[in-house]
């Protein structure tokens, strides 16, 4: 059996979205900016897809949703354009983010630090979430932007974005959220969250790869990242990816329609897997089930390197991921595990398992069996367990 449990990395393209995309590759292939009929025949599908995106995050018609290549582009655009608009040519010099942001945000902030920007990286608690009081205390009259994710890509933990948005609005600070891991899993409402900018990526909610979006609140200026045309109302130059937009719009519509299914069935399967794994002695899951998106588990199994576990899973047809990475003969620990203050031996053992609405009971049963056997095998040869004293509580 093949079981895919790496849906926070990417998802299967929804077959319904794929079918809608097909005609725009070889039949209705005209450039939508062209004035002839080959260009204009794609306009109805584009308008419908954009309406689906607006409805999916409850954006107003007066707001902008600009199609980008991915959320990495969207994140870079916001952070670097805020630098250009409010720091380089303004009186601000401060950005606030968290220690557990996606690298697209973290690396952009590090880049701005090299240009002299003051960046505050808010710490997280043992559940991997920031304290809103820390945010309040960090904001100054020099703060131009707060960029805090909606849900974490490693842990699935949901951040208090509505509180953050209210604080930023009260203090007159721009608020950007990377909602990549939230859209399609939990309700995302840009009005309730008081966000100025929101990033999303289609391939995280069963849309096509290579396309995403940036929500921009009505009236909010943002220097374009790309120049050279009047596409997307002058916000982003470049010929529109018609099949990608059509697929993304339909995938958004389908994902939002399936939110109740996510909350019930996907969460049921996630909890079934999690409860079974926590029966293994000396395991640890980050965050409470209630505060996580319904599909995600970040678990550490003491005594087993994350990449060793991945090897066993892959050999048995299971796709998962870990925050560990081999670099120059050194195994790097999961940065999120480090941020929450996990012990060094646990920080190297993180395994992320992420489900989707296409995951089945049979797949979860198979995954549980494979992981049990992998833990038994790997602990038997682990230096932590193979030579443990007889009184060691694991009994493995």
ROLOTI-612348 format. One record per residue (C-alpha): residue number from 0; x, y, z; residue in one letter. Coordinates in Angstrom, 3 decimals, decimal comma. Each point is the difference from the previous one (the first is absolute). Layout:
BEGIN
[NUM [X Y Z] "A"]
...
This chain:
BEGIN
[0 [0,000 0,000 0,000] "X"]
[1 [1,097 3,567 -0,711] "X"]
[2 [-1,051 2,586 2,573] "X"]
[3 [0,605 3,735 -0,399] "X"]
[4 [0,322 1,804 3,341] "X"]
[5 [1,896 3,091 -1,144] "X"]
[6 [-2,898 2,268 -0,938] "X"]
[7 [1,510 3,033 1,731] "X"]
[8 [2,756 -0,161 -2,629] "X"]
[9 [-2,382 -0,301 -2,936] "X"]
[10 [-3,320 -1,592 -0,857] "X"]
[11 [-1,486 -2,039 -2,793] "X"]
[12 [-1,711 2,128 -2,636] "X"]
[13 [-3,745 -0,420 0,419] "X"]
[14 [-1,300 -1,910 -3,066] "X"]
[15 [-2,911 2,458 -0,399] "X"]
[16 [2,418 2,918 -0,178] "X"]
[17 [2,206 -1,892 -2,448] "X"]
[18 [-2,910 -0,621 -2,362] "X"]
[19 [-0,870 3,711 -0,060] "X"]
[20 [3,600 0,916 -0,783] "X"]
[21 [0,422 -2,257 -3,036] "X"]
[22 [-1,708 2,131 -2,713] "X"]
[23 [2,233 2,996 0,748] "X"]
[24 [3,167 -1,815 -1,056] "X"]
[25 [-0,789 -1,104 -3,539] "X"]
[26 [-3,452 1,370 -0,930] "X"]
[27 [-0,527 3,416 1,596] "X"]
[28 [3,656 0,926 0,127] "X"]
[29 [-0,066 3,657 -1,060] "X"]
[30 [1,688 2,707 2,054] "X"]
[31 [-2,855 1,434 2,110] "X"]
[32 [1,368 3,517 -0,568] "X"]
[33 [-0,376 -0,315 -3,759] "X"]
[34 [-2,963 1,787 -1,592] "X"]
[35 [-0,966 -2,789 -2,432] "X"]
[36 [-2,404 -2,844 0,726] "X"]
[37 [2,810 -2,444 0,847] "X"]
[38 [0,935 2,217 2,928] "X"]
[39 [-3,459 0,996 1,135] "X"]
[40 [-1,499 -3,492 0,100] "X"]
[41 [1,777 -0,717 3,292] "X"]
[42 [-1,401 3,074 1,765] "X"]
[43 [-3,177 -1,633 1,418] "X"]
[44 [2,043 -2,769 1,642] "X"]
[45 [2,482 2,517 1,401] "X"]
[46 [-2,757 2,130 1,504] "X"]
[47 [-1,614 -3,053 1,576] "X"]
[48 [3,307 -1,192 1,426] "X"]
[49 [0,751 3,393 1,531] "X"]
[50 [-3,497 0,075 1,526] "X"]
[51 [0,731 -3,408 1,551] "X"]
[52 [3,203 1,335 1,542] "X"]
[53 [-1,726 3,088 1,420] "X"]
[54 [-2,808 -2,107 1,465] "X"]
[55 [2,456 -2,524 1,431] "X"]
[56 [1,608 2,531 2,356] "X"]
[57 [-3,009 2,373 0,299] "X"]
[58 [1,702 2,899 -1,780] "X"]
[59 [-1,982 3,038 -1,161] "X"]
[60 [-0,272 0,963 -3,661] "X"]
[61 [1,957 3,157 0,811] "X"]
[62 [2,933 -2,051 1,279] "X"]
[63 [2,671 -1,402 -2,292] "X"]
[64 [0,991 -3,628 -0,429] "X"]
[65 [3,077 -0,102 -2,198] "X"]
[66 [1,008 -3,284 -1,581] "X"]
[67 [3,651 -0,875 0,669] "X"]
[68 [2,203 -2,994 -0,732] "X"]
[69 [-0,175 -1,238 3,606] "X"]
[70 [-0,201 1,148 3,606] "X"]
[71 [3,777 0,389 0,129] "X"]
[72 [-0,319 2,761 -2,584] "X"]
[73 [-2,944 1,509 1,882] "X"]
[74 [1,923 0,029 3,290] "X"]
[75 [3,096 1,518 -1,590] "X"]
[76 [-2,104 2,616 -1,769] "X"]
[77 [-1,681 1,236 3,166] "X"]
[78 [3,099 0,111 2,181] "X"]
[79 [2,326 1,589 -2,549] "X"]
[80 [-2,575 2,474 -1,279] "X"]
[81 [-0,826 1,101 3,543] "X"]
[82 [3,728 0,627 0,359] "X"]
[83 [-0,055 2,112 -3,163] "X"]
[84 [-3,208 1,874 0,836] "X"]
[85 [0,257 0,566 3,745] "X"]
[86 [3,616 -0,509 1,050] "X"]
[87 [2,282 1,036 -2,856] "X"]
[88 [-2,215 2,946 -0,913] "X"]
[89 [-1,722 0,534 3,344] "X"]
[90 [0,579 0,419 3,706] "X"]
[91 [-0,451 -3,639 1,072] "X"]
[92 [2,829 -2,470 0,644] "X"]
[93 [-1,512 -3,001 1,771] "X"]
[94 [-1,688 -3,273 -0,987] "X"]
[95 [-1,417 -2,622 2,361] "X"]
[96 [-0,270 -3,697 -0,842] "X"]
[97 [0,311 -3,303 1,883] "X"]
[98 [2,768 -2,541 0,492] "X"]
[99 [-1,988 -2,705 -1,804] "X"]
[100 [-0,993 1,659 -3,271] "X"]
[101 [0,440 -1,705 -3,353] "X"]
[102 [3,466 0,724 -1,492] "X"]
[103 [-1,650 2,208 -2,643] "X"]
[104 [-0,793 2,446 2,811] "X"]
[105 [2,983 -0,696 2,237] "X"]
[106 [2,601 0,274 -2,758] "X"]
[107 [-1,603 3,179 -1,359] "X"]
[108 [0,218 1,565 3,443] "X"]
[109 [3,630 -1,093 0,348] "X"]
[110 [0,710 1,649 -3,351] "X"]
[111 [-1,541 3,249 1,205] "X"]
[112 [2,122 -0,182 3,150] "X"]
[113 [3,046 0,098 -2,279] "X"]
[114 [-1,369 3,313 -1,307] "X"]
[115 [-0,264 1,448 3,491] "X"]
[116 [-3,589 -0,866 0,907] "X"]
[117 [-0,738 -0,851 3,625] "X"]
[118 [-1,865 -3,327 0,143] "X"]
[119 [-1,569 -1,493 3,123] "X"]
[120 [-0,446 -3,782 -0,012] "X"]
[121 [-2,662 -0,813 2,558] "X"]
[122 [0,575 -3,209 1,990] "X"]
[123 [-2,626 -2,729 0,246] "X"]
[124 [-1,275 -1,985 2,962] "X"]
[125 [0,260 -3,777 0,424] "X"]
[126 [-2,962 -0,417 -2,349] "X"]
[127 [1,826 1,966 -2,685] "X"]
[128 [-2,219 3,119 0,063] "X"]
[129 [0,887 3,609 0,797] "X"]
[130 [-1,314 1,874 3,030] "X"]
[131 [-2,069 3,017 -1,119] "X"]
[132 [1,325 1,986 2,961] "X"]
[133 [3,506 -0,399 -1,447] "X"]
[134 [-1,306 1,466 -3,243] "X"]
[135 [-1,604 2,955 1,766] "X"]
[136 [3,228 0,740 1,825] "X"]
[137 [2,092 -0,309 -3,170] "X"]
[138 [-1,952 2,557 -2,063] "X"]
[139 [1,512 3,494 -0,057] "X"]
[140 [-0,636 3,180 -1,964] "X"]
[141 [2,677 -1,246 -2,415] "X"]
[142 [-1,779 -3,278 -0,793] "X"]
[143 [-1,004 -0,212 -3,659] "X"]
[144 [-1,240 -3,581 -0,239] "X"]
[145 [-1,000 -3,040 2,020] "X"]
[146 [0,314 -3,271 -1,952] "X"]
[147 [-1,354 -2,993 1,925] "X"]
[148 [-1,197 -3,238 -1,594] "X"]
[149 [-3,595 -1,221 0,332] "X"]
[150 [0,993 -3,634 0,583] "X"]
[151 [3,434 -1,559 0,341] "X"]
[152 [1,216 -2,271 -2,789] "X"]
[153 [1,804 -2,391 2,377] "X"]
[154 [-2,293 -0,252 3,017] "X"]
[155 [-3,341 1,029 -1,493] "X"]
[156 [-0,506 2,309 2,985] "X"]
[157 [-2,452 2,837 -0,654] "X"]
[158 [1,123 3,489 0,975] "X"]
[159 [-2,354 2,598 1,573] "X"]
[160 [-0,247 2,010 -3,216] "X"]
[161 [-3,209 1,804 0,922] "X"]
[162 [1,595 1,322 3,190] "X"]
[163 [3,158 0,898 -1,897] "X"]
[164 [-2,019 1,796 -2,671] "X"]
[165 [-1,927 1,983 2,601] "X"]
[166 [3,217 1,042 1,748] "X"]
[167 [1,616 1,094 -3,268] "X"]
[168 [-3,085 1,945 -1,046] "X"]
[169 [-0,121 1,788 3,359] "X"]
[170 [3,708 0,872 -0,167] "X"]
[171 [-0,070 1,038 -3,673] "X"]
[172 [2,401 -2,739 -1,134] "X"]
[173 [-0,337 -2,020 -3,204] "X"]
[174 [-0,779 -3,692 0,522] "X"]
[175 [1,028 -2,775 -2,400] "X"]
[176 [-0,756 -3,673 0,526] "X"]
[177 [1,332 -3,019 -1,836] "X"]
[178 [-3,186 -2,076 -0,185] "X"]
[179 [1,414 -2,800 -2,147] "X"]
[180 [-0,700 -2,714 2,576] "X"]
[181 [-3,389 1,406 1,016] "X"]
[182 [-1,874 0,500 -3,277] "X"]
[183 [-2,044 -3,083 -0,786] "X"]
[184 [0,437 -1,499 3,467] "X"]
[185 [-1,756 2,507 2,263] "X"]
[186 [-2,227 3,041 -0,689] "X"]
[187 [2,071 2,976 -1,165] "X"]
[188 [-1,775 3,358 0,140] "X"]
[189 [2,079 3,072 -0,832] "X"]
[190 [-2,622 2,326 1,455] "X"]
[191 [-0,128 -1,620 3,430] "X"]
[192 [3,778 -0,215 0,124] "X"]
[193 [0,549 3,662 -0,945] "X"]
[194 [2,865 -0,965 -2,295] "X"]
[195 [1,534 2,408 -2,502] "X"]
[196 [1,812 -2,716 -1,966] "X"]
[197 [-0,541 -3,755 -0,177] "X"]
[198 [2,045 -2,565 -1,947] "X"]
[199 [-1,239 -3,346 -1,298] "X"]
[200 [1,162 -2,721 -2,376] "X"]
[201 [-2,258 -2,201 -2,128] "X"]
[202 [1,940 -3,243 0,319] "X"]
[203 [-0,632 -0,084 3,748] "X"]
[204 [-3,787 -0,344 -0,483] "X"]
[205 [-0,077 -2,450 -2,927] "X"]
[206 [0,592 2,585 -2,697] "X"]
[207 [2,786 0,055 -2,606] "X"]
[208 [3,628 0,684 0,816] "X"]
[209 [1,705 3,204 -1,067] "X"]
[210 [-2,838 2,383 0,799] "X"]
[211 [-1,162 1,854 3,093] "X"]
[212 [-1,361 3,331 1,076] "X"]
[213 [0,329 3,093 2,117] "X"]
[214 [-3,000 1,690 1,589] "X"]
[215 [0,411 3,781 0,339] "X"]
[216 [-2,536 1,935 2,040] "X"]
[217 [-1,888 2,740 -1,812] "X"]
[218 [2,003 3,192 -0,333] "X"]
[219 [3,244 -1,485 1,238] "X"]
[220 [2,947 1,069 -2,122] "X"]
[221 [2,749 -2,500 -0,797] "X"]
[222 [2,810 0,612 -2,461] "X"]
[223 [-0,132 -2,685 -2,739] "X"]
[224 [2,634 -2,710 0,153] "X"]
[225 [-0,109 -0,509 -3,780] "X"]
[226 [-0,110 2,799 -2,567] "X"]
[227 [-0,584 -0,080 -3,736] "X"]
[228 [-3,742 -0,038 -0,634] "X"]
[229 [-3,459 0,827 1,279] "X"]
[230 [-1,006 -3,526 0,961] "X"]
[231 [-2,003 -0,479 3,204] "X"]
[232 [-0,946 3,672 0,015] "X"]
[233 [3,652 0,979 -0,153] "X"]
[234 [0,760 -1,873 3,227] "X"]
[235 [1,992 -2,847 -1,596] "X"]
[236 [1,311 -0,133 -3,544] "X"]
[237 [0,042 -3,251 -1,944] "X"]
[238 [-2,342 -1,938 -2,264] "X"]
[239 [-2,703 -1,718 2,024] "X"]
[240 [0,181 -3,750 0,561] "X"]
[241 [-3,588 -0,659 -1,064] "X"]
[242 [-0,167 -3,755 0,732] "X"]
[243 [1,769 0,560 3,309] "X"]
[244 [-2,438 2,720 1,057] "X"]
[245 [-2,981 -2,105 -1,057] "X"]
[246 [1,341 -2,975 1,957] "X"]
[247 [0,831 2,091 3,054] "X"]
[248 [-3,456 1,567 0,072] "X"]
[249 [-1,774 -3,339 -0,229] "X"]
[250 [2,327 -1,568 2,573] "X"]
[251 [-0,745 2,880 2,386] "X"]
[252 [-3,736 -0,461 -0,473] "X"]
[253 [0,229 -3,755 0,575] "X"]
[254 [2,264 0,398 3,041] "X"]
[255 [-2,295 2,521 1,675] "X"]
[256 [-3,018 -2,207 -0,716] "X"]
[257 [1,842 -2,885 1,700] "X"]
[258 [0,893 1,867 3,215] "X"]
[259 [-2,576 -1,912 2,039] "X"]
[260 [1,470 -3,241 -1,355] "X"]
[261 [3,459 1,223 1,029] "X"]
[262 [-1,277 0,733 3,488] "X"]
[263 [-1,710 -3,375 0,368] "X"]
[264 [1,524 -2,776 -2,092] "X"]
[265 [3,532 1,294 -0,573] "X"]
[266 [0,302 0,878 3,667] "X"]
[267 [-1,396 -3,422 0,964] "X"]
[268 [2,680 -1,736 -2,040] "X"]
[269 [2,702 2,341 1,318] "X"]
[270 [-1,050 -0,722 3,576] "X"]
[271 [-0,147 -3,737 -0,683] "X"]
[272 [3,583 0,078 -1,256] "X"]
[273 [1,192 2,285 2,784] "X"]
[274 [-1,627 -1,990 2,791] "X"]
[275 [1,553 -3,187 -1,330] "X"]
[276 [3,483 1,523 -0,225] "X"]
[277 [-0,186 1,479 3,485] "X"]
[278 [-0,356 -3,536 1,356] "X"]
[279 [3,657 -0,449 -0,942] "X"]
[280 [2,072 0,721 3,132] "X"]
[281 [1,889 3,289 0,070] "X"]
[282 [-1,701 1,791 -2,857] "X"]
[283 [-0,944 3,666 -0,079] "X"]
[284 [-2,436 1,977 -2,199] "X"]
[285 [0,246 3,778 -0,249] "X"]
[286 [-3,159 1,898 0,883] "X"]
[287 [-3,543 -0,877 0,969] "X"]
[288 [-2,327 -1,615 -2,512] "X"]
[289 [-2,554 2,770 0,399] "X"]
[290 [2,390 2,803 -0,952] "X"]
[291 [1,407 -1,767 -3,062] "X"]
[292 [-1,276 -0,170 -3,547] "X"]
[293 [-1,860 -3,316 -0,397] "X"]
[294 [2,589 -1,821 -2,086] "X"]
[295 [3,404 0,470 1,667] "X"]
[296 [2,173 -1,870 2,517] "X"]
[297 [3,576 0,901 0,941] "X"]
[298 [1,217 -2,876 2,123] "X"]
[299 [3,371 -0,899 1,484] "X"]
[300 [0,901 -3,589 0,820] "X"]
[301 [2,844 -0,057 2,458] "X"]
[302 [3,070 -1,895 -1,119] "X"]
[303 [-0,758 0,125 -3,741] "X"]
[304 [1,417 2,543 -2,425] "X"]
[305 [-2,721 1,459 -2,196] "X"]
[306 [1,766 -0,897 -3,235] "X"]
[307 [0,484 -3,597 1,104] "X"]
[308 [-3,739 -0,228 0,550] "X"]
[309 [-0,647 1,539 -3,413] "X"]
[310 [2,191 -2,687 -1,583] "X"]
[311 [-2,060 -2,801 1,531] "X"]
[312 [-3,280 1,678 -0,939] "X"]
[313 [1,127 0,632 -3,556] "X"]
[314 [1,087 -3,614 -0,382] "X"]
[315 [-3,576 -0,950 0,866] "X"]
[316 [-1,668 2,472 -2,356] "X"]
[317 [-0,806 2,741 2,512] "X"]
[318 [0,827 3,619 -0,772] "X"]
[319 [0,623 2,280 2,982] "X"]
[320 [2,501 2,713 0,908] "X"]
[321 [2,311 1,211 2,730] "X"]
[322 [1,574 3,301 0,901] "X"]
[323 [3,379 -1,674 0,276] "X"]
[324 [2,516 0,471 -2,810] "X"]
[325 [3,431 -1,432 -0,704] "X"]
[326 [2,585 2,693 -0,599] "X"]
[327 [3,777 -0,397 0,048] "X"]
[328 [-0,229 -3,261 1,925] "X"]
[329 [-2,037 1,700 2,730] "X"]
[330 [-3,664 -0,761 0,627] "X"]
[331 [-1,843 3,255 0,613] "X"]
[332 [-2,828 -0,024 2,518] "X"]
[333 [-3,523 1,154 -0,766] "X"]
[334 [-0,052 3,811 0,467] "X"]
[335 [-3,575 -0,008 1,276] "X"]
[336 [0,884 -2,605 2,616] "X"]
[337 [2,935 2,178 1,033] "X"]
[338 [-2,248 3,071 0,201] "X"]
[339 [-2,409 -1,690 2,419] "X"]
[340 [2,921 -1,025 2,203] "X"]
[341 [-0,058 -3,751 -0,653] "X"]
[342 [2,916 -2,041 1,305] "X"]
[343 [2,828 -0,471 -2,506] "X"]
[344 [-0,664 -3,714 -0,472] "X"]
[345 [-3,672 0,650 -0,794] "X"]
[346 [0,770 2,909 -2,342] "X"]
[347 [1,782 -2,448 -2,316] "X"]
[348 [-2,872 -2,471 -0,098] "X"]
[349 [-2,881 2,084 -1,362] "X"]
[350 [-2,299 -1,724 -2,489] "X"]
[351 [-2,778 1,944 -1,735] "X"]
[352 [-3,073 -1,917 -1,115] "X"]
[353 [-2,622 1,972 -1,923] "X"]
[354 [-3,245 -1,395 -1,389] "X"]
[355 [-2,498 1,210 -2,602] "X"]
[356 [-3,658 -0,535 -0,768] "X"]
[357 [1,082 -2,798 -2,349] "X"]
[358 [1,645 -2,002 2,832] "X"]
[359 [-1,826 -3,224 0,909] "X"]
[360 [-0,443 -2,163 3,101] "X"]
[361 [1,852 -2,850 -1,682] "X"]
[362 [2,985 2,236 -0,655] "X"]
[363 [0,122 1,132 3,629] "X"]
[364 [-0,220 -3,595 1,248] "X"]
[365 [2,888 -0,950 -2,268] "X"]
[366 [2,063 3,025 1,099] "X"]
[367 [-0,488 -0,852 3,681] "X"]
[368 [1,201 -3,558 -0,568] "X"]
[369 [3,060 1,127 -1,994] "X"]
[370 [0,986 2,671 2,542] "X"]
[371 [-0,308 -2,465 2,906] "X"]
[372 [2,316 -2,431 -1,763] "X"]
[373 [2,418 2,781 -0,976] "X"]
[374 [0,224 1,236 3,599] "X"]
[375 [0,713 -3,511 1,246] "X"]
[376 [2,717 -0,566 -2,615] "X"]
[377 [1,676 3,387 0,317] "X"]
[378 [-0,014 0,084 3,785] "X"]
[379 [1,608 -3,424 0,020] "X"]
[380 [3,021 1,419 -1,830] "X"]
[381 [-0,062 3,463 1,544] "X"]
[382 [2,899 0,971 2,246] "X"]
[383 [-2,607 1,585 2,260] "X"]
[384 [-1,947 -3,217 0,392] "X"]
[385 [2,103 -2,975 -1,067] "X"]
[386 [2,389 0,483 2,902] "X"]
[387 [-2,459 1,429 2,499] "X"]
[388 [0,086 -1,436 3,534] "X"]
[389 [-2,479 -2,725 0,903] "X"]
[390 [-2,055 2,417 2,064] "X"]
[391 [-0,657 2,253 -2,995] "X"]
[392 [-3,709 0,787 -0,053] "X"]
[393 [-0,490 -0,435 -3,761] "X"]
[394 [0,128 -3,835 0,248] "X"]
[395 [0,938 -0,003 -3,692] "X"]
